[in-house]
Amino acid sequence: MIEEDTIKVIIVDDVAETRENIRKLLQFESDLEIAGVAATGREGIQLARDTSPDVVIMDINMPDMDGITAAEIIRKELPSIQIIVLSVQGDPNYMRKAMLAGVRDFLTKPPIVDEMIHAVRRAGELAKEERKKMDERYPADAGTHAAGDGHSRSAMSYGKVVAVYSPKGGVGCTTLATNLAITLHSEETPVVLVDAKLQFGDVSVMLNERARNSIVDLAPRSSELDPDIVEDVLITHNSSGIKLLAAPSRPEYAENITGEQFRDILAYLRRLYAYIIVDTSSYLSDVVISAIDVSSIVILIATQNIPSINNVRLFLDLSNTLGFERERILFVLNHYDKRIAITSDAVGENLSKEISVVIPKDERVVVPSVNRGIPFVMNTKKHAVSQAILELAETVRYRLSEIDAARDVVNM
């Protein structure tokens, strides 16, 4: 029987000799318990589900699924589990991708015995602290957890992060993100809109709200958030019911927020809201990269001009290099004007990426909406631009269901 203070560990590596060596290194430590071993990334994910360990020691290079992808899936499903990645490579790019996937520690092969044992104990203690916090937030007899404004979500139900991004500024990301958030929001699917344009965010202006608090108030406490702290900082948009996490009130405050803190905040918001819509800046800062990495879907926006299309091409090439799956990208053509010779079909063909939704240009509707701080989907759904937002919301829901179904098949 495993004692309460014992740290449960599973080992995932495709080389049997390595698995056995690590097991031998750890088995004589009285406070460590080997709960199982797995030879592939998919086996490791299932073993984590079956055994609920405190720590997973994960190889980074495996034939069926790399350790970073497996770690990301485990952390999304079982966020208290801490991952230690092993690799023969000390490449900083691997380390960065591993940390963005939620990996707690990164050790090179072969690991130094004392270093590995210390890393496992440190990760195990953190896992138990995280589990204790979750137990306090989600009592077993409660079944649900209130998200401050009366919405309830299952303790094991996690929301979806949707990043709205364009590598070119001025294409309407904030307008789209705001109207999409309101369209997706309901009693069953509460939405929080996060302004990740940390220097010059204007989501609160778009909603005609005065931001008393901002993400700056959450960042220092990103690893110890609770519902009361979050509720004190979020703004309620009374007309629609969505919640807003505003950008800092002064541009220089943006420097106080790290990518890791931003990632932790999004991870916590997933426990409270069905959708976390993130309005991002065009500059790929650590914060924006963190948002994109943890997103279930990225809505990629372009307009009918060559600089915008060219920048989207560069981003798609970069996403391929970083291993970001294209099926997670929804390509949207915004401000579409039929009078311009560059057609939506031509843009999609040129970039070898299907355009999911075309949003028409309608300055008579959009400009007054922005100036009044009243999202246009709240006034009328008859206009073509509002219909396009409704179509986008349905496309988001459908694509998320497709991704979940595909992941379930892979993990069977």
N, C-alpha and C positions, 0 to 999 in steps of 0.2 A: 504493500500500500504506500502511495506517495504522500509524504507529509506536506503540510501546508506551506512550509518554508522551502521545500525542495523546488529546484528550477527544472522544469521539463524541457527537454531539448530534442529536436529531430534533426537528422543529418540528410541533406539532399546533394548527391554527387553521382555522376554517371560512371565513375571509376570505383570498382568494388574495393580495391586496395586502399584508396583514400578514405572511403567511408569507414573501413575497419580501423585504419590508423587513428582517425579522429575519435572513433568510439573508444578505443583503448586509452587515448589520452585523457578522456573525460570520465571513464567509468570508475576510477578510483577516488574521485572527488565525492565525498559523502552528501554534499548539498546539490549535486547534479544527477539527474535521472534521464537516461536515453529512452525516449518514448517511442522511437521508431526510426527507420532509415528508408530512403527512397532513391531510386536510380534515375528518375527523370523529373523535369519540372512539373509535369502534370501529376505524376505520382506524389510529388511533394505537396502540391496544392490540396489533393484529396487527403493525404495523411494529416496535414494541418487541420483540415475540417474535422477529421475523425478523432484526433487526439487533443486538439486545443492546447498546443504547447505554449510555453513562455517564449522560447527562442527557437528560431530556425537558422541552422548553419547551411548556407546555400552556395553551391558552385555557380560561377557566372556563365561558363560555357558548357551547355548541354545540347544534345542533338535535337530533341523535340521542341523545347522551349527554353530560352535563355533564362538565367537566374534573375535578371532584373525584371523581366516580364512576369515571371512567377511570383517574385516578391511583391510587385505592384498589385497583383490579383489578391494575394493573401492579405496584404495590408488593407485593401478596400473592403474585403469581406470580414476580416478579423483584425480590426485596427489595434488591439492591445498587443498582438504578437510582434516581437522585435526580430528583425532580420539581420544576420551577420553574413556578408558576402565574402567568398573566397575566390581569388583569381591569381593566375600566374602572372597577370599583367598589372602593372602599377600605373596604367594610363590615367591621367587626370580626367579625361572624358568619360571613362568608365566610372570613375568615382563620382563625378557630377551626376551622371544618369542614375547611378545607384541611389544616391542621396535623394534625388528628386522622386524616385520610386518609393521612398519611405524607408530605405535601408538605414539601420542604426549604426553599423560599423562596417569597415572594409579592410580585410586582411589579405596579404599576399601569401601565396603558397610557396613552400610549405610554411605553415604558421609556427611561430615561436610558442612553445607550450605555455609558458607563464602569461604571454600576451593573449593567447586564445582563452585561457581560463578566466583571466581578468575581464575580457570583453564579454564572455558569456554571463558571468556573474553580474556585471554592470547592466547588460541588456535584460537579464532576468528580473533584477530589482525594478527596472523601469516598467517592464511588462506587468508586474504585480501591482505597481502603483497605478498604471493606466486602467487595469481591470477593476481595481478598487474604486477609482473615480467613476467608471461606467456603472458599477453596481450601485453607487450612491445616487447617480443621476437617474438610473433606470431600475428602481426597486423591482424585484421579481414579482411581487404581488400587484404591482401597478398596471403592468401590461402595456401601457402607453405612456408617452411623455409629452407634456404640454409645451408648446413652442411659444410661450409667452403671451400670444394673442388669442389663445383659445384653440388653436389648431393642435391636433394630437397626431403623433407618429409612432409607429411601432418601434420598440427598442432595437430591433434587428433590421429595420428598414432604412436604407440610406438613399439620399437624394442624388440627383444627377447635376454635375457641373457642366454648364454650357458657356463656353468662351466666345465672345463676339469680337472678331479680330480682322484687321486689314493692315497690310504692310505699307499702305499709303493713307495719309491723314486726309480728313475732309470728305470722306465717302459716306458718312452717315451712320457710323457704328453706334453712337450714343442714342440717336433717335430710334434705330432699329432695336437695340437692346431694351430700351425703355418700353416700347410698344409691345415687344415680344413678351417681356416679363408680365405685363398686365394681361395679355391674352392667355398665357399659360396658367395664371393664378386662379385658384378656386378654393373652396373649403376643403376639398379632398387633396388638392395639390398646392399647398402654400408655396409662395415664391419669395426669395430674397434677391435683390438686385445689388451687386457689388461694384463699386466704382474703383477700377484698378488703374485709372489714369491719375496716378498719385500726385503729380505736380499740378495739373490743370484740369482736374475732373469737374464735370458739370452736370452729372446725373441729377443732383439735388435741384439744380436750376431748371432742368427739363421737367421736373415734377413740382416745381414751385414750392419747394420745401426749404426751410432754413435749417441747416445742419448744425446742431449744438455740439454733437460729438462726431467722431470719425474713426476710421480704422486705426489711427494713431493711438486711440485709447485701448484698443484690443491687442495691438502688436506686442507690447512688453509682457502680456499675460497669455500669449498664444498657446502655451503648453499647459495652462491651467484654467481654461475657460469653463464657465458654468452658465446655465440658462439666465440667471439674474444679471451676470456681467454683460452677456450678449444683449439682453433685452434693454438694459440701460443705454447701450450705445446705438442700437438700431433705431431708425426712424420709421414710423408708420405713415404711409401715404393714405390718408383717410378716404380719399375718393375711390381708391381701387382696393385697398387692403394689403397691398404688397409691402414688404419691408425693404428698407434701403440701408446699406452700409456705405456711408459717404467717404469721399476722398478727403485728405487733410485740408484744413482751412488755409494753410500757407504752403507754397511750393517747396520751401526748404525742409519741411517736415517729412517729405517723401524719403529722404535719406535715412530716416530712422526705422524704416520697414525693410526687412530682409525677405528674400524669396522663401526661406524656410518658415518664417513667421506667417507669411501670406498663405503658404501651403497648409500650415496647421489650422489657420482660421477657416479656410475652405473645407478642410476635413471635418471640423466641428460643425459647421453650418449644414453639412450633409446629413447630420443626425437630426436636424430640426426641420429642414425644409425639403420639399419634393424636388424643387428646381433651384439651383443657384446660378443666376445669370450674371456673367462677369463681363463688364465693359472694359476693354483693354486699349492701351495706347499702341501706336504703330511701332514704336521702338521696342526691340526685344530685350527688355531689362530682365533681371533675375525674377522679378515679380511676375512679369508677363509670361516668361518661360514656365514658371511654376504653374500658373493658371492653365496654360495650354497643356502641359504634361498631365495634369490631374483631370482634365476635362474628358467627359464621355464623348462630347461632340464639340468641334470648333466650327463656328459659322464664319466662313472666310468671305469677305466682301470685296468686290471690285466694281468699278464703274466703266463707262464706255470711253475710256481714253487710254492712250498707249502707255504712259507712265504707270497708271494703276495696274494695267494688265501685265506689264513687265515685272512689276514688284510682286504680283501674285505668282508669276512663274518662278521667281527667285525663292519665294517662300515654299512653294511646292517642292522645289529641288532640295531645299534645306530640310523639309519634313521627311523626305526620302532618306537623306543622309542620317538623320537622327532616329530613323526607324518608327516615325509616327505614321500609323496606318491611315491610308487614304480614305478608307470607309468611314473614318471618324470625322472627316471634313465635309461639311455641307457648303457648297459653293453658291453664293448668292450674288446676282447682278443687281445693283441698286441704282436708283435715279435713271431708270431705263427710258430712253427717248427714241421712239420709232423713226424720228426724222434723221437720226444720226446713222451713217452708213455702216458702222460696226454693229453687226447683229449679235444676238445672244448665241446663236448657233455657231457663228464664226469664232466668238470668244472661247466657247467650250471646246471646239475643235482645235483651236490653236494651242490650248493649254492641256489637251487630252484629259479634261476633267469636266464631267457633265455638270451643267448648271441646274441646281435643284429648284430654285425659285427665282423668278424675275420680278423685281419690285418697280413699278412704274414711277416716273417722275411726275409729281403733282405739287407744284409750289403753292398753289391756291389752298391746299389742305395742310401741307406740312409746315410751311413757314409761319402761318398764324398760330398753329399748334405749338411750335417751339417758342414763339414769342410770348404766348400766354401761359406756358408751363402746363398745358393740358394735353396729354398724349392723344393723338387723333383717333385711336381705336376706341376711346371712351365716348366720343361724340357721335360717331356714325360708323357703321360697318358696311355701308353701301358703296362708299368710294372704292375705286380700284386699288388704291394703295392700302386701304384697310383690309380688303379681301386678300391681298398678297401677304399681309402679315398673318392673317388667319391660316392661309395655306402654309406659310413657313412654320407656324406652331404645330400644325398637323404633321408636317414633314419631320419636325424634330421628334415628336412623340413616336412616329412610325420608325424612324431610324434608330432611336433608343431601344425600341422593342426588338428590332432586328439584331442589334449588337448584343443585347442580353440573351436572345435566343441562340445566336451563334456561339457565345461564350459558354452557355449551358451545354451545348453539343460537344464543344471541345473538352469540357471538364468532366464529361460523363465517363 
